[in-house]
């Protein structure tokens, strides 16, 4: 551990003992495909009894009409977030009939691209924009990639901790928004350097159904298991591999995470720069929209990354405008697979570990990432995704090669001190216990979720989809029988009616055509880009 990190932790531990700062704040977003009783992706509409997916704050859909997305409120205690997430599952199962929630990140059996229904958010301008954006994703990448599910973990530091860090850093003269944003980007840089550790420890997608590759071509990294399953012997997360959320056009963007201005300007360039292949596909055909535009990115959300800086945007803002106006508010961790062995895909131990990892990334020194290092860290990430459990694997740490166990053990040792800091605010030592619980996975790859799932397939000889369907049925039976928190159940019923009323009000309130609505949206984005470029030119 560096002297600077040890000194900073010591100072913060003293402040924690005196109650000078409060807990982290976190929320969860968890996706899951609806499937029918045979394990095929559901073709039914999003259940009306769950409310409007356009306006419901906690139950919506992601890409597909069948891809449920749960969003918890922000909580200081992970147990509260998990309790809310659990009741979202229980409430949903009251209205799913014989349908199930698929427990894995890689999708169920598919019947080609068109078997994945695109989400429909109604005829309002904002609803139409959401649907056209998804149609654009189909035009560009196909729908199958969009059927993958995962967990997004949102976390922020409390204001009193930011004030304390700014004081320790002697940066009181720096505006708080600027200081916080710069510190968050330091966290993001360290996260990108070391996110391979999360992929190793929590990756849970070493197998997939053959229907995920409809052209029949099997990449060299996959081998057959049974008649309908393909596995990768040492893979941790096929979801995060080049089979999953990857885009070769976006790889050329070289999104820079060294500063907020670099990040925002690179994204703005992407949403305003035409791409020939997308131009060839056309934006409209026969008066019908095929994609929002023919640029590298239709909108900023199209950029895939394992972590994002975020700020809640106002109704008239793009995400970049919100970031630029008020700075980074929280970060979104996006590289976590669903763990089918857990009833909700994630558990409190994992949350506590990610807390400690994120804080370690924040408190450790984080120099800017030059282009050469950027290529190296991307290579480390790819190696762990494809071969993370291979005992012969070596990662690049500067000029030396290191095993996952060696380097990961060093990180966990430093995280232990950070966990002790976080536990100053807790009963017991939940963060330290979470870090300790992960250490055996470094020594024995078979203990990782990907190792456990592959072992189950090999020992049983069953197909991937059959195993996941059996798990989904077990989970559904238990969740249908479990009671909900009465107050939360009443809230969910209230939100069904409220969300449906809000969608009707939005649709009735549209005062312009969709063409004009979209033109205005991109005009505001263009003006913001020009303002950003002018500011960059004025900067020393």
Backbone torsions as a table, in degrees:
resi	resn	phi	psi	omega
1	UNK	NA	134.5	179.7
2	UNK	-67.2	154.0	178.4
3	UNK	-61.3	-38.0	-178.0
4	UNK	-65.7	-40.1	178.6
5	UNK	-67.4	-44.0	179.8
6	UNK	-61.4	-42.4	-179.9
7	UNK	-64.7	-43.4	-179.4
8	UNK	-63.9	-43.5	179.1
9	UNK	-62.5	-41.6	179.7
10	UNK	-60.4	-44.5	179.9
11	UNK	-64.8	-39.5	-179.8
12	UNK	-71.8	-33.5	176.3
13	UNK	-61.2	-41.9	177.6
14	UNK	-62.0	-42.0	178.9
15	UNK	-65.8	-37.0	179.7
16	UNK	-65.2	-40.1	178.7
17	UNK	-60.8	-31.1	-179.2
18	UNK	-90.5	5.0	177.8
19	UNK	69.5	33.7	-175.6
20	UNK	-85.8	-7.9	173.1
21	UNK	-149.4	163.4	-173.3
22	UNK	-110.6	-173.7	-172.2
23	UNK	-73.6	161.0	169.6
24	UNK	-63.2	157.9	176.2
25	UNK	-116.7	133.0	-175.7
26	UNK	-144.8	154.3	175.8
27	UNK	-143.9	159.8	-177.0
28	UNK	-119.8	143.9	167.6
29	UNK	-124.1	121.1	-174.6
30	UNK	-127.9	126.8	-179.2
31	UNK	-101.2	157.1	175.7
32	UNK	-167.6	128.7	179.6
33	UNK	-71.0	138.0	165.2
34	UNK	-80.9	133.3	177.7
35	UNK	-129.8	158.6	176.7
36	UNK	-81.6	-178.4	-174.6
37	UNK	-64.6	-17.2	178.4
38	UNK	-96.7	2.2	177.9
39	UNK	86.3	16.7	176.2
40	UNK	-96.1	146.4	-178.0
41	UNK	-56.1	134.1	-174.5
42	UNK	-66.9	140.2	176.7
43	UNK	-103.5	2.1	-178.1
44	UNK	-82.6	155.5	176.4
45	UNK	-66.3	159.0	171.2
46	UNK	-53.1	128.0	-174.5
47	UNK	-57.5	125.3	-179.7
48	UNK	-61.1	-27.6	-178.9
49	UNK	-68.1	-11.8	177.4
50	UNK	-91.0	-5.0	179.6
51	UNK	99.4	-173.8	-179.3
52	UNK	-82.7	124.0	178.3
53	UNK	-72.1	-14.4	176.9
54	UNK	-75.5	-36.9	-169.9
55	UNK	-121.8	-10.7	-179.7
56	UNK	-66.5	129.8	-176.4
57	UNK	-75.0	-14.7	-172.6
58	UNK	-126.6	-20.9	-179.7
59	UNK	-128.0	113.4	-179.9
60	UNK	-143.7	-162.2	174.8
61	UNK	-129.7	157.1	175.5
62	UNK	-94.9	-118.1	-177.2
63	UNK	-67.3	-51.7	-170.6
64	UNK	-95.8	153.1	172.4
65	UNK	-57.5	-27.2	-177.9
66	UNK	-92.8	-4.0	-175.2
67	UNK	-97.8	91.6	177.8
68	UNK	-61.4	145.8	172.4
69	UNK	-135.1	124.0	177.3
70	UNK	-102.7	138.1	-178.9
71	UNK	-129.5	116.6	178.5
72	UNK	-84.9	158.8	167.7
73	UNK	-65.5	174.4	176.0
74	UNK	-84.2	130.6	-178.5
75	UNK	-130.0	155.2	172.5
76	UNK	-89.0	-21.4	-178.4
77	UNK	-113.2	122.2	178.9
78	UNK	-55.4	-34.4	-179.5
79	UNK	-61.0	-34.3	178.9
80	UNK	-68.9	-40.8	177.3
81	UNK	-63.6	-41.8	-179.8
82	UNK	-67.2	-37.5	178.7
83	UNK	-64.2	-41.5	178.9
84	UNK	-65.2	-44.7	179.3
85	UNK	-61.1	-40.9	178.5
86	UNK	-61.5	-42.6	179.8
87	UNK	-70.4	-28.4	173.1
88	UNK	-62.0	-41.0	175.7
89	UNK	-64.6	-46.7	-177.6
90	UNK	-62.4	-43.2	179.6
91	UNK	-62.9	-45.0	-179.8
92	UNK	-59.7	-42.4	-177.4
93	UNK	-65.8	-17.9	174.8
94	UNK	-65.4	-19.7	-170.8
95	UNK	-128.2	16.5	-179.3
96	UNK	-95.6	-4.8	-177.1
97	UNK	60.5	-127.9	-179.7
98	UNK	-94.3	9.0	177.6
99	UNK	-78.5	161.9	-175.7
100	UNK	-131.1	161.9	173.9
101	UNK	-101.5	116.7	-176.9
102	UNK	-64.2	130.6	-172.3
103	UNK	-87.8	-6.6	-172.8
104	UNK	-107.0	159.9	175.3
105	UNK	-71.9	-45.2	177.7
106	UNK	-75.9	138.3	-166.7
107	UNK	-72.1	171.7	178.0
108	UNK	-74.3	-173.5	178.9
109	UNK	-63.5	129.7	-178.7
110	UNK	-113.1	161.6	177.5
111	UNK	-123.1	51.1	179.4
112	UNK	90.8	174.9	-174.7
113	UNK	-56.4	-44.2	-173.5
114	UNK	-74.9	-7.1	178.1
115	UNK	-77.0	-6.2	-179.8
116	UNK	-102.6	102.0	-176.5
117	UNK	-72.5	133.2	178.0
118	UNK	-74.9	138.8	-179.1
119	UNK	-62.4	139.7	179.1
120	UNK	-115.9	120.2	-176.2
121	UNK	-107.4	17.4	177.2
122	UNK	92.0	176.1	-170.7
123	UNK	-85.9	-0.4	179.4
124	UNK	-64.9	162.6	179.3
125	UNK	-60.9	-43.6	-179.0
126	UNK	-68.9	-36.7	176.4
127	UNK	-66.7	-40.3	177.7
128	UNK	-64.5	-40.0	178.8
129	UNK	-61.4	-41.3	178.9
130	UNK	-63.4	-38.5	-179.4
131	UNK	-73.3	-43.2	179.8
132	UNK	-62.7	-38.7	176.1
133	UNK	-57.0	-43.2	179.8
134	UNK	-69.5	-35.8	174.1
135	UNK	-62.5	-36.6	176.9
136	UNK	-64.2	-37.6	176.4
137	UNK	-63.5	-37.1	176.6
138	UNK	-64.2	-46.1	-179.3
139	UNK	-59.9	-39.2	-173.9
140	UNK	-84.2	-42.8	-170.4
141	UNK	-124.8	-11.5	-172.5
142	UNK	87.3	162.2	-175.9
143	UNK	-84.3	-24.8	-171.0
144	UNK	-61.1	-42.6	178.2
145	UNK	-58.6	-31.4	-176.4
146	UNK	-78.2	-4.8	178.9
147	UNK	-88.2	-1.5	177.5
148	UNK	-73.8	144.6	-177.8
149	UNK	-122.0	159.4	178.8
150	UNK	-162.7	-173.6	176.9
151	UNK	-117.1	131.0	172.3
152	UNK	-108.3	133.4	-175.9
153	UNK	-117.9	117.9	-177.6
154	UNK	-104.3	130.5	-177.0
155	UNK	-143.2	143.0	176.8
156	UNK	-141.5	156.6	176.0
157	UNK	-89.4	146.8	177.3
158	UNK	-69.9	155.4	-176.6
159	UNK	-58.7	-37.7	-176.5
160	UNK	-69.1	-28.8	176.0
161	UNK	-72.5	-38.2	175.8
162	UNK	-61.5	-41.8	179.4
163	UNK	-62.1	-39.6	-179.8
164	UNK	-67.7	-43.6	178.6
165	UNK	-62.8	-40.3	179.4
166	UNK	-64.0	-37.5	177.9
167	UNK	-66.7	-45.4	179.5
168	UNK	-60.5	-38.4	-179.3
169	UNK	-77.8	-5.9	-177.8
170	UNK	65.8	34.9	-175.0
171	UNK	-112.8	29.7	-177.5
172	UNK	-60.2	-26.2	-179.8
173	UNK	-75.7	-14.6	179.4
174	UNK	-83.2	128.9	176.3
175	UNK	-52.8	139.9	-173.7
176	UNK	-57.6	-42.5	179.9
177	UNK	-59.9	-41.1	-180.0
178	UNK	-68.5	-43.2	179.6
179	UNK	-62.1	-47.6	-178.0
180	UNK	-62.3	-43.0	-179.9
181	UNK	-62.6	-44.5	-180.0
182	UNK	-62.1	-40.3	179.3
183	UNK	-67.6	-40.1	177.7
184	UNK	-62.8	-37.6	179.2
185	UNK	-71.0	-29.3	170.8
186	UNK	-62.7	-42.4	175.6
187	UNK	-58.3	-47.2	-176.9
188	UNK	-62.1	-40.6	179.2
189	UNK	-62.4	-44.8	177.5
190	UNK	-66.4	-35.6	176.8
191	UNK	-60.2	-45.7	-178.8
192	UNK	-65.8	-30.6	177.2
193	UNK	-69.2	-30.2	-169.1
194	UNK	-126.5	11.1	-178.4
195	UNK	-64.5	-17.4	175.3
196	UNK	-54.7	-29.3	-179.0
197	UNK	-66.5	-42.1	177.4
198	UNK	-65.6	-38.4	179.3
199	UNK	-63.9	-37.8	178.1
200	UNK	-69.3	-50.3	-173.1
201	UNK	-70.2	-34.2	-170.9
202	UNK	-121.2	-2.4	175.3
203	UNK	-57.6	135.4	-174.2
204	UNK	-141.3	33.5	-178.9
205	UNK	-137.6	71.1	178.6
206	UNK	-90.0	1.3	-174.6
207	UNK	-144.3	160.8	176.8
208	UNK	-153.6	162.0	175.9
209	UNK	-79.7	142.9	-178.5
210	UNK	-57.3	-27.3	-178.1
211	UNK	-65.8	-13.3	176.0
212	UNK	-69.0	-20.5	178.9
213	UNK	-115.7	79.4	-170.2
214	UNK	-67.8	-19.4	179.7
215	UNK	-80.1	-5.7	176.1
216	UNK	83.7	-8.6	-179.7
217	UNK	-79.0	128.8	-177.6
218	UNK	-107.3	117.2	178.4
219	UNK	-60.8	155.3	-178.4
220	UNK	-59.3	-29.4	-176.8
221	UNK	-71.3	-10.7	-178.2
222	UNK	-109.1	149.5	175.6
223	UNK	-134.5	152.0	-175.9
224	UNK	-72.3	145.7	171.9
225	UNK	-136.3	111.6	-173.4
226	UNK	69.0	-158.6	-177.1
227	UNK	-91.5	-28.1	-170.5
228	UNK	-119.1	4.6	-172.9
229	UNK	-119.9	143.0	171.9
230	UNK	-121.9	136.8	-179.1
231	UNK	-127.1	158.8	172.2
232	UNK	-120.1	118.2	-165.7
233	UNK	-53.7	-43.1	-175.0
234	UNK	-116.4	8.0	-175.9
235	UNK	-68.3	150.5	174.0
236	UNK	-104.6	-42.2	-173.3
237	UNK	-146.7	90.1	174.6
238	UNK	-63.6	-26.3	175.3
239	UNK	-56.4	-38.0	-177.5
240	UNK	-96.6	8.7	178.6
241	UNK	-88.6	-174.8	178.8
242	UNK	-73.0	-2.2	171.6
243	UNK	-84.9	-18.0	-174.5
244	UNK	-105.0	-126.8	-175.1
245	UNK	-77.3	74.2	178.7
246	UNK	-133.3	154.1	-177.6
247	UNK	-151.5	115.5	-175.8
248	UNK	-67.7	-28.8	175.7
249	UNK	-65.9	-44.6	-179.2
250	UNK	-66.6	-27.7	178.8
251	UNK	-60.1	-26.3	-179.9
252	UNK	-79.0	-8.8	-178.1
253	UNK	-69.0	-34.9	-175.7
254	UNK	53.0	54.0	178.8
255	UNK	-56.2	129.3	-175.5
256	UNK	-98.0	127.2	178.8
257	UNK	-106.7	22.4	-177.7
258	UNK	-80.6	-24.4	177.2
259	UNK	-158.3	162.0	179.4
260	UNK	-61.6	-43.5	-178.2
261	UNK	-65.1	-41.1	176.5
262	UNK	-59.8	-46.7	-176.8
263	UNK	-62.9	-49.7	-177.1
264	UNK	-64.0	-44.4	-177.5
265	UNK	-67.4	-35.1	177.5
266	UNK	-66.5	-41.7	177.5
267	UNK	-64.3	-42.3	-179.9
268	UNK	-64.0	-36.6	175.5
269	UNK	-60.1	-40.8	-176.3
270	UNK	-68.7	-35.3	-177.8
271	UNK	-85.3	0.2	178.9
272	UNK	-122.8	3.1	-176.9
273	UNK	-109.7	117.4	180.0
274	UNK	-62.9	149.8	176.5
275	UNK	-121.9	123.0	-172.1
276	UNK	-52.9	-43.0	-177.4
277	UNK	-63.8	-35.3	179.0
278	UNK	-77.6	-31.7	174.5
279	UNK	-62.7	-38.3	-179.0
280	UNK	-65.3	-26.7	-179.9
281	UNK	-78.1	-19.4	178.1
282	UNK	84.7	145.0	178.1
283	UNK	-91.5	-39.3	175.4
284	UNK	-129.0	152.1	178.3
285	UNK	-143.7	117.6	-178.5
286	UNK	60.9	33.3	-179.8
287	UNK	81.3	-1.5	179.1
288	UNK	-103.3	136.9	179.7
289	UNK	-73.8	132.4	175.2
290	UNK	-102.6	-32.4	177.1
291	UNK	-155.7	162.9	-176.6
292	UNK	-68.6	-34.0	177.8
293	UNK	-165.6	-178.8	-179.3
294	UNK	-110.8	27.2	-178.3
295	UNK	-85.9	171.3	-178.5
296	UNK	-53.5	-44.0	171.9
297	UNK	-121.9	137.1	174.1
298	UNK	-67.4	-50.4	175.1
299	UNK	-141.5	171.1	-173.3
300	UNK	-62.9	-31.2	-177.7
301	UNK	-64.8	-15.2	-179.4
302	UNK	-73.1	-16.7	179.6
303	UNK	-72.7	124.3	179.9
304	UNK	-92.8	130.7	178.2
305	UNK	-154.1	152.4	179.6
306	UNK	-80.1	-6.0	174.7
307	UNK	-154.8	145.4	-179.9
308	UNK	-136.3	142.0	166.9
309	UNK	-79.9	137.5	-174.5
310	UNK	-132.8	156.4	172.5
311	UNK	-150.3	131.1	177.6
312	UNK	-62.5	120.8	-177.2
313	UNK	-87.8	147.7	172.6
314	UNK	-77.5	170.8	-171.7
315	UNK	-64.1	-22.7	-176.9
316	UNK	-108.0	19.7	-176.8
317	UNK	-118.9	149.3	165.0
318	UNK	-85.4	163.7	177.8
319	UNK	-56.7	-39.9	-179.9
320	UNK	-67.2	-38.0	177.5
321	UNK	-62.6	-40.7	178.9
322	UNK	-64.5	-43.8	178.6
323	UNK	-61.8	-45.4	-176.6
324	UNK	-67.7	-35.2	-176.4
325	UNK	-74.4	-40.1	-171.2
326	UNK	-131.1	6.3	175.2
327	UNK	81.8	177.1	-179.2
328	UNK	-73.3	132.3	-179.4
329	UNK	-102.3	-36.4	179.5
330	UNK	-159.5	172.2	175.5
331	UNK	-119.0	150.6	-178.9
332	UNK	-116.5	114.5	176.5
333	UNK	-86.4	124.2	-168.2
334	UNK	-121.8	8.9	-172.2
335	UNK	-102.8	16.2	-175.0
336	UNK	-96.0	121.5	173.8
337	UNK	-70.9	158.0	163.6
338	UNK	-71.1	133.4	174.0
339	UNK	-96.0	106.9	-176.5
340	UNK	-62.1	-19.3	-178.2
341	UNK	-79.5	-6.5	177.2
342	UNK	-109.5	140.0	-173.0
343	UNK	-62.3	-26.1	-179.8
344	UNK	-118.0	14.2	177.0
345	UNK	82.2	-13.0	-177.6
346	UNK	-155.4	157.5	177.5
347	UNK	-139.0	176.6	-174.2
348	UNK	-65.7	-35.1	178.7
349	UNK	-60.3	-43.7	178.4
350	UNK	-63.7	-41.3	178.4
351	UNK	-60.2	-46.5	-179.3
352	UNK	-62.5	-38.8	178.5
353	UNK	-64.8	-45.6	-179.9
354	UNK	-64.1	-35.8	173.2
355	UNK	-53.5	-52.1	-177.5
356	UNK	-64.7	-38.6	179.7
357	UNK	-64.7	-45.3	-179.6
358	UNK	-63.8	-42.4	178.8
359	UNK	-67.0	-36.8	175.3
360	UNK	-61.6	-42.0	177.0
361	UNK	-61.5	-37.2	-178.3
362	UNK	-70.9	-43.6	-171.8
363	UNK	-83.6	-20.6	179.8
364	UNK	-77.2	154.1	176.2
365	UNK	-60.5	141.6	-173.9
366	UNK	-142.7	79.3	177.6
367	UNK	-63.7	161.1	178.4
368	UNK	-62.0	153.8	-176.1
369	UNK	-98.1	111.3	174.5
370	UNK	-75.4	167.2	-176.0
371	UNK	-58.0	-40.6	-177.8
372	UNK	-62.7	-42.0	179.3
373	UNK	-68.9	-34.9	179.2
374	UNK	-56.9	-43.6	178.4
375	UNK	-65.2	-37.7	-179.2
376	UNK	-66.7	-44.1	-177.7
377	UNK	-70.3	-33.5	174.8
378	UNK	-64.3	-35.9	179.8
379	UNK	-68.9	-41.3	176.2
380	UNK	-59.2	-44.2	-179.7
381	UNK	-61.7	-45.6	-179.7
382	UNK	-62.4	-41.8	-179.0
383	UNK	-62.3	-42.3	-178.7
384	UNK	-70.8	-38.3	176.9
385	UNK	-59.3	-44.2	-174.2
386	UNK	-89.5	-29.9	-172.4
387	UNK	-140.7	27.8	-171.6
388	UNK	-57.7	-30.4	-178.2
389	UNK	-95.4	7.7	177.3
390	UNK	-76.3	118.2	-178.2
391	UNK	-62.7	-18.1	179.6
392	UNK	-88.2	-5.5	-175.6
393	UNK	-66.0	137.9	174.0
394	UNK	-128.7	136.5	177.6
395	UNK	-103.2	158.8	-178.4
396	UNK	-94.0	113.5	175.1
397	UNK	-116.1	91.6	-173.8
398	UNK	68.0	-118.6	-178.6
399	UNK	-101.6	11.0	-177.3
400	UNK	-128.4	152.9	175.9
401	UNK	-93.4	139.1	-177.4
402	UNK	-138.0	147.3	176.3
403	UNK	-76.6	158.3	175.9
404	UNK	-58.8	-42.4	-177.5
405	UNK	-65.2	-42.7	-178.7
406	UNK	-66.6	-54.2	-177.4
407	UNK	-68.4	-42.3	178.8
408	UNK	-62.3	-38.6	178.0
409	UNK	-63.4	-37.8	177.8
410	UNK	-64.8	-40.9	178.7
411	UNK	-65.7	-44.0	-178.9
412	UNK	-63.1	-34.3	177.8
413	UNK	-62.9	-42.8	177.7
414	UNK	-70.3	-37.0	177.8
415	UNK	-63.1	-28.5	178.8
416	UNK	-58.4	-39.7	176.8
417	UNK	-66.6	-39.8	177.8
418	UNK	-65.0	-40.2	178.6
419	UNK	-61.1	-39.7	177.3
420	UNK	-61.9	-37.6	176.7
421	UNK	-61.9	-48.5	-179.8
422	UNK	-63.6	-33.1	-178.1
423	UNK	-74.7	-9.8	173.8
424	UNK	-60.4	-22.4	-177.1
425	UNK	-100.4	4.6	-172.2
426	UNK	-120.0	164.2	167.7
427	UNK	-85.3	127.9	-176.4
428	UNK	77.9	-152.7	-177.6
429	UNK	-136.0	61.0	-173.5
430	UNK	-65.1	-34.4	179.4
431	UNK	-72.8	-44.2	177.8
432	UNK	-62.2	-39.4	178.4
433	UNK	-64.2	-38.1	-179.9
434	UNK	-66.0	-41.7	178.2
435	UNK	-64.1	-44.6	179.8
436	UNK	-63.1	-34.5	-178.0
437	UNK	-66.8	-24.3	-178.8
438	UNK	-86.3	-19.3	-175.5
439	UNK	-57.0	-42.4	179.5
440	UNK	-60.3	-26.3	179.8
441	UNK	-67.2	-27.9	176.7
442	UNK	-70.8	-37.2	-179.6
443	UNK	-76.4	-29.9	-175.4
444	UNK	-135.7	98.7	-178.6
445	UNK	-58.0	-21.3	179.9
446	UNK	-65.7	-18.0	-179.2
447	UNK	-83.6	-11.9	178.7
448	UNK	-70.2	157.5	177.2
449	UNK	-56.2	-41.3	179.5
450	UNK	-64.3	-39.0	177.8
451	UNK	-65.6	-41.3	-179.9
452	UNK	-65.9	-41.4	-178.1
453	UNK	-68.4	-41.2	178.9
454	UNK	-65.0	-40.0	178.6
455	UNK	-62.0	-39.0	179.3
456	UNK	-64.1	-41.6	178.2
457	UNK	-63.6	-44.6	-176.6
458	UNK	-68.8	-39.6	-177.3
459	UNK	-71.0	-36.6	-176.7
460	UNK	-89.8	-25.0	-174.7
461	UNK	74.5	5.0	-177.5
462	UNK	-76.1	161.1	175.2
463	UNK	-76.8	150.2	178.5
464	UNK	-53.0	-50.9	-176.3
465	UNK	-65.2	-33.2	178.9
466	UNK	-69.0	-40.1	178.2
467	UNK	-64.9	-45.5	-179.1
468	UNK	-65.1	-37.0	178.8
469	UNK	-65.3	-39.7	177.5
470	UNK	-63.7	-42.0	178.1
471	UNK	-64.2	-42.6	179.6
472	UNK	-60.2	-40.6	179.3
473	UNK	-65.9	-41.9	178.3
474	UNK	-61.8	-45.5	-180.0
475	UNK	-64.1	-42.1	-179.1
476	UNK	-63.0	-43.5	-179.7
477	UNK	-60.4	-42.6	-179.4
478	UNK	-69.2	-44.8	-175.7
479	UNK	-69.5	-34.5	177.8
480	UNK	-65.2	-28.8	-176.9
481	UNK	-88.7	-19.3	-175.1
482	UNK	-79.9	140.9	176.8
483	UNK	-75.2	157.9	176.0
484	UNK	-103.6	160.7	168.9
485	UNK	-62.2	122.3	-173.9
486	UNK	-57.6	-42.0	-179.1
487	UNK	-65.8	-38.7	-179.5
488	UNK	-70.2	-37.4	177.6
489	UNK	-62.5	-41.4	177.6
490	UNK	-63.1	-40.3	177.7
491	UNK	-60.9	-44.7	-178.1
492	UNK	-63.0	-40.9	176.8
493	UNK	-62.5	-41.3	178.8
494	UNK	-63.5	-39.7	-177.9
495	UNK	-69.1	-26.7	176.0
496	UNK	-59.7	-52.0	-178.3
497	UNK	-68.1	-41.8	-179.0
498	UNK	-62.7	-44.3	-177.8
499	UNK	-66.2	-37.8	178.9
500	UNK	-67.1	-38.7	177.2
501	UNK	-65.8	-40.5	179.9
502	UNK	-65.0	-38.9	177.2
503	UNK	-63.1	-42.3	178.8
504	UNK	-61.9	-39.2	179.0
505	UNK	-66.2	-39.6	177.9
506	UNK	-62.8	-44.8	-179.0
507	UNK	-65.1	-37.9	179.5
508	UNK	-73.7	-22.9	-174.7
509	UNK	-90.3	-5.6	179.5
510	UNK	-62.0	126.8	-177.4
511	UNK	-113.5	8.6	179.7
512	UNK	-148.4	169.1	178.1
513	UNK	-72.8	163.2	177.9
514	UNK	-64.3	-37.8	178.4
515	UNK	-57.6	-45.6	-179.9
516	UNK	-68.5	-39.2	178.5
517	UNK	-59.0	-46.2	-177.9
518	UNK	-69.2	-40.2	178.5
519	UNK	-61.3	-40.6	179.0
520	UNK	-65.7	-39.9	179.9
521	UNK	-60.1	-48.2	-176.9
522	UNK	-75.3	-24.7	174.7
523	UNK	-67.4	-42.0	177.2
524	UNK	-64.0	-38.7	177.8
525	UNK	-65.6	-39.0	-179.7
526	UNK	-66.5	-42.7	178.7
527	UNK	-62.5	-38.1	178.4
528	UNK	-65.5	-38.3	178.6
529	UNK	-64.9	-44.3	179.9
530	UNK	-62.5	-39.7	177.6
531	UNK	-64.3	-38.5	178.8
532	UNK	-66.2	-40.2	178.4
533	UNK	-65.1	-40.0	178.7
534	UNK	-63.9	-40.3	178.7
535	UNK	-64.9	-38.9	179.5
536	UNK	-64.6	-37.1	179.3
537	UNK	-68.5	-30.3	-179.8
538	UNK	-79.0	-20.6	-176.3
539	UNK	-67.2	145.2	179.8
540	UNK	-67.1	NA	NA
